[in-house]
Amino acid sequence: MPFLQQTAGYCGPATLAMALSSQGQTTTPEEVGPLVYTPGLKGTLQEDMISAGRRQGFMTVKIQGMESLLAEVTAGHPVIVFENLALSWLPQWHYALVFGYDLNTQTVTMHSGPEAFKRWDLRRFERSWMLADYWGVVLLKPGELAASASEYEQSKAASALESLGKTTEAEKAYRAILRRWPESLVSGIGLANIAYSHGRAKEALQLLTESVRRHPESMEAWHNLSVAQASLGLGKESRQSAERAAGLE
């Protein structure tokens, strides 16, 4: 697991750089610092960590709780964690990268600040993490899925890639989600949007037909189906789908 030592206040950039490097995108805290570091705060906001991972083209998925963390580490996914190393009323915020654990010795292994491969008591770690509301994220290559996160969280991450114009990455993510959750409405519509925008109207039609079959209450799916049908010269079907969409407004 790559280790990058942080400078004062730079635990966010250092942890993000290590997470990216673990996924094959070699970088440094100095390179990612402008994406996440807020000088006025002398630190890094959690949402900036998420958005930076997504701007780099990675599935950046929120996880929460020890069960999820252990599942991700077992799957080989390092977890960025946000901790409070002090007291609830006098916090000392800190980011670290957890990538190992041993239930026999009740320890976790992490890169934290100046310490590489730090082994820390599991209960002490959990307390520090609990004081930061168990906030954690995993960065994954598109096409890979988090081991523990819900369909909602994973579709949300894929949709964020699409909204950033990372359509190649988003398409891989949507396809992986649909393989695990064929009923995913967000991923079905998202993949259809990408297919349609790339001139694959027939594929979009198939995806949206399946979406309305599984989710007949979705106005968006019916509307998009109407558009796809119209583009393929299916005027009657398009009007019928538009009427279904209008009836759900």
Backbone as CSV, one residue per row, in Angstrom:
resi,resn,N_x,N_y,N_z,CA_x,CA_y,CA_z,C_x,C_y,C_z
1,MET,0.850,-1.193,0.000,0.000,0.000,0.000,0.887,1.246,0.000
2,PRO,0.795,2.122,-1.010,1.657,3.303,-1.073,1.474,4.196,0.155
3,PHE,2.586,4.724,0.666,2.539,5.642,1.804,3.107,6.985,1.393
4,LEU,2.366,8.048,1.717,2.800,9.418,1.457,2.657,10.199,2.753
5,GLN,3.769,10.681,3.256,3.734,11.397,4.528,3.129,12.778,4.337
6,GLN,2.315,13.185,5.294,1.645,14.473,5.200,2.445,15.570,5.877
7,THR,2.211,16.789,5.429,2.683,17.964,6.146,1.522,18.499,6.975
8,ALA,1.777,19.481,7.809,0.769,19.986,8.745,-0.495,20.411,8.007
9,GLY,-1.642,19.898,8.463,-2.929,20.259,7.885,-3.247,19.592,6.570
10,TYR,-2.325,18.765,6.084,-2.484,18.174,4.755,-2.876,16.702,4.810
11,CYS,-3.540,16.282,5.899,-3.934,14.868,5.981,-4.953,14.514,4.906
12,GLY,-5.816,15.478,4.538,-6.794,15.218,3.484,-6.139,14.942,2.144
13,PRO,-5.312,15.874,1.634,-4.631,15.615,0.370,-3.750,14.371,0.396
14,ALA,-3.051,14.138,1.514,-2.177,12.964,1.592,-2.985,11.676,1.527
15,THR,-4.092,11.637,2.257,-4.917,10.428,2.267,-5.557,10.193,0.906
16,LEU,-6.047,11.255,0.276,-6.633,11.111,-1.058,-5.584,10.636,-2.055
17,ALA,-4.381,11.205,-1.984,-3.318,10.800,-2.908,-2.955,9.333,-2.719
18,MET,-2.942,8.862,-1.473,-2.650,7.445,-1.229,-3.758,6.553,-1.777
19,ALA,-5.012,6.975,-1.587,-6.131,6.187,-2.105,-6.086,6.116,-3.631
20,LEU,-5.793,7.239,-4.275,-5.686,7.252,-5.737,-4.528,6.376,-6.205
21,SER,-3.395,6.491,-5.519,-2.223,5.697,-5.894,-2.492,4.207,-5.735
22,SER,-3.290,3.844,-4.731,-3.620,2.427,-4.531,-4.442,1.870,-5.680
23,GLN,-5.098,2.770,-6.434,-5.908,2.365,-7.583,-5.162,2.540,-8.904
24,GLY,-3.865,2.804,-8.812,-3.047,2.879,-10.010,-2.827,4.265,-10.568
25,GLN,-3.394,5.290,-9.934,-3.190,6.661,-10.394,-2.168,7.327,-9.475
26,THR,-0.907,7.186,-9.818,0.160,7.718,-8.978,0.090,9.237,-8.944
27,THR,0.071,9.782,-7.739,-0.012,11.229,-7.563,0.605,11.600,-6.229
28,THR,0.586,12.864,-5.887,1.185,13.347,-4.645,0.197,14.256,-3.925
29,PRO,0.407,14.485,-2.618,-0.454,15.430,-1.901,-0.422,16.823,-2.512
30,GLU,0.737,17.218,-3.019,0.861,18.549,-3.610,0.031,18.677,-4.883
31,GLU,-0.077,17.589,-5.632,-0.855,17.623,-6.874,-2.354,17.662,-6.606
32,VAL,-2.820,16.929,-5.609,-4.263,16.899,-5.341,-4.691,17.962,-4.338
33,GLY,-3.723,18.580,-3.671,-4.055,19.588,-2.662,-4.997,20.673,-3.145
34,PRO,-4.749,21.273,-4.327,-5.650,22.331,-4.798,-7.092,21.867,-5.003
35,LEU,-7.304,20.569,-5.157,-8.655,20.049,-5.352,-9.446,19.981,-4.057
36,VAL,-8.747,19.859,-2.925,-9.460,19.573,-1.675,-9.107,20.478,-0.502
37,TYR,-7.930,21.062,-0.504,-7.483,21.803,0.678,-8.075,23.206,0.690
38,THR,-8.644,23.599,1.837,-9.213,24.934,2.020,-8.324,25.710,2.980
39,PRO,-7.532,26.658,2.479,-6.585,27.364,3.351,-7.242,28.034,4.548
40,GLY,-8.431,28.628,4.333,-9.093,29.317,5.434,-9.461,28.398,6.582
41,LEU,-9.691,27.132,6.258,-10.019,26.137,7.287,-8.791,25.382,7.773
42,LYS,-7.700,25.528,7.022,-6.481,24.762,7.294,-6.782,23.260,7.309
43,GLY,-7.628,22.872,6.374,-8.016,21.471,6.310,-8.848,21.180,5.080
44,THR,-9.511,20.048,5.091,-10.246,19.540,3.936,-11.652,19.132,4.334
45,LEU,-12.634,19.601,3.580,-14.025,19.222,3.822,-14.304,17.835,3.240
46,GLN,-15.219,17.126,3.876,-15.541,15.772,3.437,-16.098,15.747,2.017
47,GLU,-16.999,16.670,1.710,-17.595,16.679,0.375,-16.556,16.959,-0.702
48,ASP,-15.515,17.718,-0.349,-14.455,17.974,-1.325,-13.648,16.712,-1.608
49,MET,-13.495,15.853,-0.608,-12.813,14.576,-0.833,-13.612,13.726,-1.826
50,ILE,-14.920,13.713,-1.646,-15.775,12.929,-2.539,-15.744,13.489,-3.958
51,SER,-15.934,14.803,-4.080,-15.994,15.396,-5.419,-14.651,15.280,-6.135
52,ALA,-13.543,15.373,-5.398,-12.228,15.251,-6.031,-12.010,13.844,-6.573
53,GLY,-12.409,12.841,-5.805,-12.286,11.472,-6.300,-13.079,11.261,-7.573
54,ARG,-14.267,11.842,-7.624,-15.108,11.693,-8.811,-14.553,12.479,-9.988
55,ARG,-13.990,13.653,-9.736,-13.398,14.420,-10.836,-12.189,13.703,-11.433
56,GLN,-11.579,12.838,-10.650,-10.476,12.030,-11.171,-10.972,10.781,-11.906
57,GLY,-12.304,10.616,-11.965,-12.878,9.520,-12.734,-13.080,8.231,-11.969
58,PHE,-13.071,8.316,-10.633,-13.241,7.116,-9.822,-14.630,7.068,-9.197
59,MET,-15.148,5.858,-9.067,-16.354,5.645,-8.271,-15.988,5.955,-6.825
60,THR,-16.596,6.974,-6.274,-16.292,7.395,-4.906,-17.563,7.202,-4.097
61,VAL,-17.559,6.166,-3.271,-18.779,5.669,-2.648,-18.686,5.789,-1.133
62,LYS,-19.710,6.373,-0.542,-19.744,6.500,0.912,-20.078,5.155,1.560
63,ILE,-19.378,4.887,2.659,-19.721,3.730,3.485,-19.814,4.217,4.924
64,GLN,-20.401,3.420,5.786,-20.561,3.855,7.171,-20.645,2.645,8.089
65,GLY,-19.861,2.691,9.168,-19.948,1.649,10.180,-18.875,0.586,10.050
66,MET,-18.575,-0.069,11.182,-17.498,-1.049,11.220,-17.755,-2.247,10.318
67,GLU,-18.988,-2.704,10.271,-19.286,-3.858,9.421,-18.954,-3.559,7.964
68,SER,-19.311,-2.358,7.510,-19.009,-1.971,6.133,-17.513,-1.827,5.922
69,LEU,-16.829,-1.203,6.875,-15.381,-1.022,6.739,-14.674,-2.366,6.624
70,LEU,-15.016,-3.306,7.486,-14.367,-4.614,7.444,-14.673,-5.340,6.139
71,ALA,-15.894,-5.188,5.633,-16.253,-5.817,4.359,-15.435,-5.237,3.210
72,GLU,-15.250,-3.925,3.212,-14.478,-3.290,2.137,-13.014,-3.708,2.199
73,VAL,-12.438,-3.695,3.385,-11.033,-4.084,3.520,-10.847,-5.545,3.116
74,THR,-11.783,-6.393,3.497,-11.730,-7.801,3.093,-11.748,-7.933,1.574
75,ALA,-12.501,-7.053,0.911,-12.593,-7.075,-0.553,-11.390,-6.423,-1.227
76,GLY,-10.449,-5.913,-0.435,-9.268,-5.272,-1.001,-9.448,-3.811,-1.327
77,HIS,-10.462,-3.181,-0.714,-10.736,-1.767,-0.962,-10.271,-0.928,0.229
78,PRO,-9.191,-0.168,0.094,-8.800,0.732,1.182,-9.911,1.742,1.456
79,VAL,-10.078,2.102,2.712,-11.154,3.006,3.112,-10.568,4.296,3.670
80,ILE,-10.966,5.425,3.080,-10.642,6.729,3.656,-11.595,6.962,4.818
81,VAL,-11.044,7.195,5.998,-11.879,7.443,7.173,-11.595,8.839,7.709
82,PHE,-12.616,9.419,8.291,-12.525,10.732,8.932,-12.698,10.495,10.422
83,GLU,-11.728,10.950,11.198,-11.730,10.666,12.626,-11.704,11.952,13.444
84,ASN,-12.086,11.817,14.692,-11.876,12.849,15.706,-10.938,12.244,16.741
85,LEU,-9.704,12.706,16.765,-8.690,12.124,17.636,-8.701,12.715,19.034
86,ALA,-9.640,13.608,19.305,-9.673,14.258,20.615,-11.013,14.015,21.295
87,LEU,-11.732,15.092,21.598,-12.981,15.012,22.343,-14.133,15.530,21.494
88,SER,-15.347,15.119,21.824,-16.504,15.560,21.051,-16.664,17.071,21.109
89,TRP,-16.310,17.677,22.253,-16.486,19.122,22.413,-15.223,19.910,22.062
90,LEU,-14.124,19.214,21.771,-12.886,19.874,21.354,-12.228,18.989,20.293
91,PRO,-12.801,18.967,19.100,-12.386,17.967,18.111,-11.007,18.230,17.515
92,GLN,-10.369,17.151,17.129,-9.138,17.194,16.340,-9.365,16.289,15.133
93,TRP,-9.782,16.911,14.028,-10.194,16.144,12.856,-8.989,15.599,12.110
94,HIS,-9.179,14.418,11.530,-8.050,13.763,10.870,-8.562,12.756,9.842
95,TYR,-7.875,12.697,8.686,-8.137,11.667,7.682,-7.040,10.604,7.738
96,ALA,-7.427,9.362,7.514,-6.469,8.263,7.447,-6.975,7.238,6.441
97,LEU,-6.097,6.327,6.057,-6.447,5.282,5.090,-6.308,3.922,5.767
98,VAL,-7.440,3.240,5.919,-7.461,1.921,6.564,-7.440,0.846,5.482
99,PHE,-6.537,-0.121,5.622,-6.436,-1.153,4.586,-6.184,-2.547,5.148
100,GLY,-6.227,-2.698,6.454,-6.030,-4.023,7.024,-6.655,-4.133,8.401
101,TYR,-6.890,-5.358,8.833,-7.377,-5.585,10.196,-7.039,-7.007,10.608
102,ASP,-7.028,-7.226,11.912,-6.784,-8.547,12.479,-7.714,-8.707,13.674
103,LEU,-8.728,-9.533,13.506,-9.692,-9.707,14.587,-9.106,-10.492,15.752
104,ASN,-8.067,-11.278,15.500,-7.433,-12.018,16.592,-6.723,-11.079,17.559
105,THR,-6.045,-10.081,17.005,-5.355,-9.106,17.856,-6.187,-7.848,18.082
106,GLN,-7.372,-7.793,17.444,-8.275,-6.644,17.582,-7.570,-5.340,17.199
107,THR,-6.971,-5.352,16.007,-6.279,-4.165,15.515,-6.695,-3.860,14.082
108,VAL,-6.531,-2.592,13.698,-6.643,-2.182,12.302,-5.281,-1.676,11.856
109,THR,-5.030,-1.763,10.554,-3.781,-1.261,9.987,-4.112,-0.109,9.063
110,MET,-3.357,0.985,9.210,-3.656,2.187,8.436,-2.391,2.988,8.178
111,HIS,-2.489,3.862,7.187,-1.530,4.953,7.030,-2.183,6.172,7.660
112,SER,-1.519,6.773,8.624,-2.127,7.880,9.372,-1.070,8.923,9.692
113,GLY,-1.207,10.111,9.095,-0.252,11.174,9.372,1.159,10.751,9.006
114,PRO,2.101,10.857,9.952,3.485,10.469,9.669,3.739,8.980,9.830
115,GLU,2.717,8.215,10.218,2.905,6.806,10.553,2.417,5.898,9.429
116,ALA,3.342,5.123,8.872,2.997,4.129,7.855,2.716,2.788,8.520
117,PHE,1.741,2.078,8.006,1.392,0.743,8.500,1.167,0.752,10.016
118,LYS,0.485,1.771,10.460,0.171,1.890,11.889,-0.846,0.827,12.287
119,ARG,-0.548,0.087,13.339,-1.487,-0.882,13.898,-2.097,-0.258,15.143
120,TRP,-3.421,-0.182,15.149,-4.100,0.532,16.223,-5.203,-0.343,16.800
121,ASP,-5.374,-0.237,18.087,-6.419,-0.986,18.768,-7.776,-0.706,18.129
122,LEU,-8.505,-1.767,17.829,-9.765,-1.639,17.097,-10.778,-0.788,17.843
123,ARG,-10.847,-0.965,19.160,-11.824,-0.199,19.933,-11.464,1.283,19.981
124,ARG,-10.180,1.581,20.116,-9.764,2.990,20.124,-10.023,3.627,18.761
125,PHE,-9.738,2.869,17.702,-10.028,3.398,16.371,-11.513,3.653,16.203
126,GLU,-12.331,2.676,16.594,-13.771,2.848,16.401,-14.286,4.051,17.175
127,ARG,-13.753,4.296,18.355,-14.194,5.469,19.116,-13.866,6.748,18.352
128,SER,-12.654,6.844,17.809,-12.271,8.049,17.067,-13.119,8.214,15.818
129,TRP,-13.484,7.101,15.209,-14.306,7.147,13.999,-15.750,7.480,14.349
130,MET,-16.242,6.915,15.430,-17.606,7.196,15.883,-17.791,8.680,16.165
131,LEU,-16.757,9.324,16.735,-16.843,10.749,17.054,-16.891,11.618,15.796
132,ALA,-16.637,11.016,14.644,-16.787,11.707,13.351,-17.924,11.083,12.550
133,ASP,-18.872,10.463,13.244,-20.087,9.895,12.638,-19.809,8.777,11.645
134,TYR,-18.730,8.040,11.862,-18.410,6.883,11.021,-18.341,7.244,9.536
135,TRP,-17.801,8.403,9.226,-17.725,8.819,7.823,-16.575,8.094,7.132
136,GLY,-16.872,7.485,5.979,-15.833,6.821,5.203,-16.210,6.739,3.739
137,VAL,-15.196,6.641,2.876,-15.430,6.468,1.438,-14.409,5.487,0.870
138,VAL,-14.814,4.840,-0.208,-13.888,4.029,-0.990,-13.823,4.601,-2.397
139,LEU,-12.626,4.569,-2.986,-12.406,4.974,-4.373,-12.155,3.720,-5.189
140,LEU,-12.945,3.551,-6.242,-12.874,2.338,-7.041,-12.798,2.673,-8.525
141,LYS,-12.128,1.821,-9.263,-12.126,1.971,-10.708,-13.535,1.712,-11.235
142,PRO,-13.992,2.480,-12.215,-15.325,2.241,-12.783,-15.446,0.802,-13.276
143,GLY,-16.559,0.199,-12.949,-16.745,-1.214,-13.247,-16.597,-2.071,-12.014
144,GLU,-15.928,-1.520,-10.978,-15.850,-2.195,-9.687,-16.910,-1.596,-8.768
145,LEU,-17.423,-2.414,-7.864,-18.440,-1.946,-6.932,-17.959,-2.115,-5.507
146,ALA,-18.432,-1.236,-4.638,-18.151,-1.384,-3.219,-18.796,-2.668,-2.714
147,ALA,-18.140,-3.301,-1.760,-18.635,-4.576,-1.242,-19.858,-4.406,-0.363
148,SER,-19.981,-3.228,0.274,-21.007,-3.080,1.310,-22.052,-2.009,1.034
149,ALA,-21.776,-1.097,0.118,-22.678,0.036,-0.083,-23.946,-0.394,-0.813
150,SER,-24.993,0.377,-0.598,-26.295,0.078,-1.189,-26.331,0.409,-2.677
151,GLU,-27.360,-0.098,-3.336,-27.589,0.262,-4.742,-27.734,1.765,-4.888
152,TYR,-28.400,2.405,-3.921,-28.605,3.850,-3.975,-27.273,4.590,-3.960
153,GLU,-26.391,4.247,-3.022,-25.110,4.948,-2.915,-24.251,4.721,-4.153
154,GLN,-24.283,3.516,-4.703,-23.448,3.228,-5.865,-24.008,3.907,-7.116
155,SER,-25.334,3.920,-7.254,-25.933,4.626,-8.392,-25.696,6.126,-8.284
156,LYS,-25.736,6.637,-7.061,-25.457,8.056,-6.836,-24.040,8.397,-7.284
157,ALA,-23.089,7.530,-6.977,-21.700,7.760,-7.381,-21.550,7.695,-8.895
158,ALA,-22.221,6.742,-9.529,-22.155,6.629,-10.986,-22.809,7.827,-11.659
159,SER,-23.945,8.267,-11.118,-24.640,9.427,-11.667,-23.784,10.680,-11.562
160,ALA,-23.014,10.786,-10.478,-22.120,11.936,-10.326,-21.053,11.938,-11.412
161,LEU,-20.537,10.774,-11.759,-19.569,10.695,-12.852,-20.200,11.161,-14.161
162,GLU,-21.433,10.725,-14.412,-22.129,11.144,-15.634,-22.301,12.655,-15.672
163,SER,-22.697,13.243,-14.550,-22.933,14.693,-14.508,-21.648,15.482,-14.696
164,LEU,-20.505,14.862,-14.393,-19.208,15.512,-14.590,-18.676,15.316,-16.007
165,GLY,-19.461,14.646,-16.846,-19.025,14.396,-18.215,-18.121,13.188,-18.357
166,LYS,-17.984,12.406,-17.288,-17.156,11.195,-17.329,-18.026,10.029,-17.824
167,THR,-18.471,10.133,-19.072,-19.474,9.174,-19.546,-18.904,7.772,-19.746
168,THR,-17.650,7.658,-20.131,-17.050,6.329,-20.279,-17.005,5.620,-18.936
169,GLU,-16.570,6.360,-17.914,-16.496,5.793,-16.572,-17.890,5.502,-16.018
170,ALA,-18.817,6.437,-16.257,-20.184,6.248,-15.765,-20.835,5.036,-16.416
171,GLU,-20.605,4.844,-17.710,-21.202,3.693,-18.393,-20.714,2.383,-17.784
172,LYS,-19.417,2.286,-17.520,-18.886,1.072,-16.884,-19.532,0.856,-15.518
173,ALA,-19.685,1.944,-14.776,-20.274,1.837,-13.439,-21.737,1.411,-13.513
174,TYR,-22.503,2.042,-14.400,-23.919,1.681,-14.538,-24.078,0.208,-14.923
175,ARG,-23.253,-0.259,-15.835,-23.366,-1.658,-16.264,-23.070,-2.609,-15.096
176,ALA,-22.066,-2.264,-14.296,-21.740,-3.110,-13.145,-22.884,-3.120,-12.136
177,ILE,-23.486,-1.958,-11.923,-24.614,-1.871,-10.983,-25.790,-2.698,-11.479
178,LEU,-26.077,-2.612,-12.766,-27.208,-3.363,-13.317,-26.963,-4.870,-13.301
179,ARG,-25.708,-5.269,-13.372,-25.424,-6.703,-13.237,-25.750,-7.185,-11.827
180,ARG,-25.481,-6.331,-10.840,-25.778,-6.727,-9.458,-27.231,-6.455,-9.098
181,TRP,-27.757,-5.322,-9.574,-29.136,-4.925,-9.265,-29.862,-4.630,-10.577
182,PRO,-30.373,-5.629,-11.269,-31.036,-5.396,-12.558,-32.216,-4.436,-12.465
183,GLU,-32.776,-4.284,-11.272,-33.940,-3.416,-11.093,-33.575,-1.956,-10.848
184,SER,-32.284,-1.614,-10.839,-31.876,-0.245,-10.517,-32.433,0.761,-11.527
185,LEU,-33.318,1.627,-11.065,-33.930,2.615,-11.949,-32.931,3.689,-12.347
186,VAL,-32.191,4.212,-11.375,-31.223,5.275,-11.665,-30.192,4.806,-12.687
187,SER,-29.686,3.604,-12.513,-28.663,3.107,-13.431,-29.240,2.752,-14.795
188,GLY,-30.468,2.250,-14.814,-31.100,1.957,-16.096,-31.313,3.211,-16.925
189,ILE,-31.838,4.248,-16.279,-32.054,5.516,-16.984,-30.720,6.155,-17.350
190,GLY,-29.772,6.113,-16.428,-28.469,6.719,-16.695,-27.767,6.073,-17.869
191,LEU,-27.769,4.749,-17.914,-27.126,4.054,-19.029,-27.854,4.341,-20.335
192,ALA,-29.175,4.432,-20.285,-29.945,4.773,-21.485,-29.609,6.180,-21.969
193,ASN,-29.451,7.112,-21.039,-29.080,8.480,-21.417,-27.752,8.501,-22.166
194,ILE,-26.781,7.746,-21.640,-25.468,7.711,-22.285,-25.568,7.056,-23.657
195,ALA,-26.296,5.943,-23.734,-26.455,5.264,-25.024,-27.101,6.194,-26.050
196,TYR,-28.150,6.892,-25.643,-28.857,7.800,-26.561,-27.946,8.936,-27.016
197,SER,-27.193,9.509,-26.080,-26.318,10.638,-26.420,-25.165,10.222,-27.321
198,HIS,-24.861,8.925,-27.350,-23.799,8.417,-28.216,-24.357,7.786,-29.494
199,GLY,-25.619,8.092,-29.798,-26.199,7.628,-31.048,-26.667,6.192,-31.041
200,ARG,-26.855,5.623,-29.850,-27.296,4.231,-29.746,-28.745,4.204,-29.265
201,ALA,-29.628,4.742,-30.107,-31.030,4.898,-29.709,-31.718,3.550,-29.486
202,LYS,-31.365,2.545,-30.272,-32.000,1.231,-30.091,-31.643,0.634,-28.728
203,GLU,-30.399,0.806,-28.330,-29.996,0.318,-27.002,-30.737,1.087,-25.916
204,ALA,-30.844,2.405,-26.097,-31.587,3.221,-25.128,-33.033,2.758,-25.039
205,LEU,-33.626,2.458,-26.193,-35.013,1.977,-26.226,-35.163,0.690,-25.409
206,GLN,-34.243,-0.234,-25.593,-34.304,-1.501,-24.856,-34.174,-1.276,-23.351
207,LEU,-33.234,-0.425,-22.965,-33.018,-0.151,-21.545,-34.235,0.514,-20.918
208,LEU,-34.808,1.470,-21.620,-35.951,2.201,-21.070,-37.215,1.353,-21.067
209,THR,-37.351,0.485,-22.052,-38.485,-0.443,-22.042,-38.418,-1.330,-20.804
210,GLU,-37.220,-1.769,-20.473,-37.041,-2.581,-19.267,-37.285,-1.750,-18.009
211,SER,-36.870,-0.484,-18.035,-37.074,0.382,-16.868,-38.553,0.596,-16.582
212,VAL,-39.342,0.864,-17.613,-40.772,1.088,-17.360,-41.485,-0.216,-17.015
213,ARG,-40.957,-1.327,-17.479,-41.547,-2.611,-17.090,-41.358,-2.850,-15.592
214,ARG,-40.167,-2.520,-15.118,-39.871,-2.731,-13.698,-40.406,-1.596,-12.827
215,HIS,-40.503,-0.394,-13.406,-40.906,0.785,-12.628,-41.966,1.571,-13.401
216,PRO,-43.167,1.041,-13.521,-44.210,1.713,-14.311,-44.646,3.047,-13.726
217,GLU,-44.228,3.359,-12.503,-44.592,4.626,-11.874,-43.578,5.732,-12.151
218,SER,-42.530,5.452,-12.904,-41.475,6.438,-13.136,-41.811,7.352,-14.312
219,MET,-42.105,8.606,-14.010,-42.391,9.579,-15.055,-41.169,9.783,-15.949
220,GLU,-39.990,9.874,-15.333,-38.772,10.118,-16.106,-38.506,8.990,-17.098
221,ALA,-38.709,7.757,-16.666,-38.466,6.631,-17.571,-39.431,6.657,-18.755
222,TRP,-40.707,6.938,-18.488,-41.685,7.015,-19.579,-41.367,8.169,-20.526
223,HIS,-40.992,9.315,-19.977,-40.658,10.470,-20.822,-39.468,10.152,-21.726
224,ASN,-38.417,9.597,-21.119,-37.230,9.287,-21.913,-37.521,8.207,-22.955
225,LEU,-38.377,7.268,-22.595,-38.773,6.245,-23.563,-39.496,6.880,-24.738
226,SER,-40.347,7.858,-24.457,-41.057,8.561,-25.530,-40.079,9.226,-26.495
227,VAL,-39.044,9.843,-25.938,-38.032,10.508,-26.775,-37.300,9.484,-27.639
228,ALA,-36.900,8.374,-27.037,-36.183,7.344,-27.792,-37.065,6.760,-28.890
229,GLN,-38.317,6.525,-28.580,-39.242,5.982,-29.585,-39.422,6.957,-30.746
230,ALA,-39.569,8.231,-30.415,-39.743,9.234,-31.474,-38.529,9.279,-32.392
231,SER,-37.339,9.160,-31.813,-36.116,9.229,-32.620,-35.990,8.044,-33.570
232,LEU,-36.691,6.967,-33.255,-36.654,5.772,-34.103,-37.877,5.663,-35.008
233,GLY,-38.662,6.744,-35.070,-39.823,6.766,-35.948,-41.031,6.032,-35.420
234,LEU,-41.054,5.768,-34.125,-42.188,5.055,-33.520,-43.157,6.076,-32.943
235,GLY,-43.837,6.786,-33.839,-44.679,7.902,-33.425,-45.811,7.514,-32.497
236,LYS,-46.548,6.469,-32.840,-47.687,6.053,-32.023,-47.227,5.643,-30.624
237,GLU,-46.190,4.827,-30.567,-45.673,4.373,-29.277,-45.134,5.545,-28.455
238,SER,-44.502,6.492,-29.152,-43.962,7.664,-28.468,-45.070,8.482,-27.823
239,ARG,-46.169,8.671,-28.531,-47.290,9.434,-27.979,-47.891,8.713,-26.772
240,GLN,-47.988,7.408,-26.867,-48.532,6.641,-25.741,-47.637,6.757,-24.507
241,SER,-46.338,6.693,-24.713,-45.409,6.826,-23.586,-45.460,8.227,-22.998
242,ALA,-45.590,9.235,-23.874,-45.693,10.614,-23.394,-46.948,10.796,-22.554
243,GLU,-48.036,10.156,-22.971,-49.282,10.234,-22.194,-49.119,9.574,-20.830
244,ARG,-48.396,8.449,-20.795,-48.152,7.791,-19.513,-47.329,8.696,-18.606
245,ALA,-46.335,9.356,-19.183,-45.498,10.263,-18.391,-46.319,11.426,-17.855
246,ALA,-47.168,11.994,-18.711,-47.994,13.134,-18.296,-48.946,12.741,-17.174
247,GLY,-49.432,11.522,-17.216,-50.349,11.063,-16.182,-49.695,10.846,-14.836
248,LEU,-48.362,10.855,-14.807,-47.630,10.643,-13.554,-47.087,11.931,-12.963
249,GLU,-47.323,13.055,-13.631,-46.813,14.333,-13.121,-47.525,14.714,-11.830
